[in-house]
């Protein structure tokens, strides 16, 4: 495992946002959802393609707070432009468990 400095860690903008819309993403190579996430006034709404279909359906995602990296460059995924990276933990079977705050926090709050 590569060690990083505190300064390097501080450069990663891990923010909390609320999922406001979810759509199927049939064009994705691996099953994924299209998510629209509200990160509050400072950052606004961002889109993300998230490969979390094993454990989450659209209804369970809508209104859920998630933790995402908001300062990666945008990435074209098929016909969809992903603007942030939703974070989670891989299980042995490859399913992803979302990284979420333990209780509700303000959209845009920074992990620190």
C-alpha positions as CSV (number, residue, x, y, z in Angstrom):
1,X,0.0,0.0,0.0
2,X,1.4,3.4,-1.0
3,X,1.6,5.9,1.8
4,X,0.4,9.5,1.1
5,X,1.0,12.7,3.0
6,X,-1.7,14.6,4.9
7,X,-1.5,17.3,2.3
8,X,-2.2,14.8,-0.4
9,X,-5.3,13.5,1.5
10,X,-6.6,17.0,2.0
11,X,-6.6,17.5,-1.8
12,X,-9.4,14.8,-2.1
13,X,-12.8,16.5,-1.8
14,X,-15.0,13.8,-0.2
15,X,-18.4,15.4,0.2
16,X,-21.9,14.3,1.3
17,X,-24.8,14.7,-1.1
18,X,-28.4,13.5,-1.4
19,X,-29.5,11.4,-4.4
20,X,-32.3,13.3,-6.1
21,X,-32.8,11.2,-9.2
22,X,-32.0,7.6,-10.3
23,X,-32.2,6.2,-13.8
24,X,-31.3,2.8,-15.4
25,X,-28.1,2.8,-17.4
26,X,-28.5,0.1,-20.0
27,X,-25.6,1.3,-22.2
28,X,-23.1,0.7,-19.4
29,X,-20.7,-2.2,-19.9
30,X,-21.3,-3.3,-16.3
31,X,-24.7,-2.9,-14.6
32,X,-24.9,0.7,-13.2
33,X,-27.3,3.4,-12.1
34,X,-27.2,7.0,-13.3
35,X,-27.4,9.2,-10.2
36,X,-28.1,12.9,-9.8
37,X,-26.7,14.0,-6.4
38,X,-27.3,17.4,-4.6
39,X,-24.1,18.5,-2.8
40,X,-25.6,21.8,-1.6
41,X,-25.2,25.4,-2.7
42,X,-21.4,25.6,-2.9
43,X,-21.0,22.6,-5.3
44,X,-24.5,22.1,-6.7
45,X,-25.9,19.0,-8.4
46,X,-23.5,16.4,-10.0
47,X,-24.1,13.3,-12.0
48,X,-22.5,9.9,-11.4
49,X,-22.5,6.4,-12.9
50,X,-22.5,4.0,-10.0
51,X,-22.0,0.2,-10.3
52,X,-24.1,-0.5,-7.2
53,X,-27.0,-2.4,-8.7
54,X,-26.3,-5.7,-6.8
55,X,-27.4,-4.2,-3.4
56,X,-29.4,-1.1,-4.3
57,X,-32.6,-0.6,-6.4
58,X,-33.7,2.9,-7.6
59,X,-36.2,3.3,-4.7
60,X,-33.6,2.6,-2.0
61,X,-31.2,5.1,-3.5
62,X,-33.6,8.0,-3.9
63,X,-33.2,10.4,-1.0
64,X,-30.2,8.6,0.4
65,X,-27.1,10.5,1.4
66,X,-23.8,9.2,-0.2
67,X,-20.2,10.2,0.1
68,X,-18.5,11.1,-3.2
69,X,-15.2,12.5,-4.6
70,X,-16.3,15.8,-6.2
71,X,-12.9,17.0,-7.5
72,X,-12.0,14.3,-10.0
73,X,-12.1,15.3,-13.7
74,X,-15.4,14.5,-15.4
75,X,-15.4,11.1,-17.1
76,X,-17.4,10.1,-20.2
77,X,-19.0,6.7,-19.6
78,X,-20.8,5.7,-22.9
79,X,-23.4,8.4,-23.6
80,X,-23.2,9.7,-20.0
81,X,-20.9,12.3,-18.4
82,X,-20.0,11.3,-14.8
83,X,-19.1,14.3,-12.7
84,X,-18.2,12.7,-9.3
85,X,-17.3,9.3,-7.9
86,X,-19.7,7.7,-5.4
87,X,-17.6,5.7,-2.8
88,X,-18.2,2.3,-1.4
89,X,-16.6,-0.9,-0.1
90,X,-16.2,-4.0,-2.2
91,X,-17.5,-7.3,-0.8
92,X,-15.8,-10.6,-1.7
93,X,-18.5,-11.3,-4.3
94,X,-17.8,-7.9,-6.0
95,X,-21.0,-6.2,-4.7
96,X,-20.4,-2.6,-3.5
97,X,-21.7,-1.4,-0.1
98,X,-22.1,2.4,-0.2
99,X,-20.0,4.6,2.1
100,X,-22.6,6.8,3.9
101,X,-22.7,9.1,6.9
102,X,-23.9,7.5,10.1
103,X,-26.6,10.2,10.5
104,X,-27.9,12.9,8.3
105,X,-25.5,15.8,7.6
106,X,-25.7,19.0,5.5
107,X,-25.3,18.4,1.8
108,X,-21.8,19.4,0.8
109,X,-20.3,18.6,4.2
110,X,-16.6,17.6,3.7
111,X,-15.1,14.4,5.2
112,X,-12.2,15.4,7.3
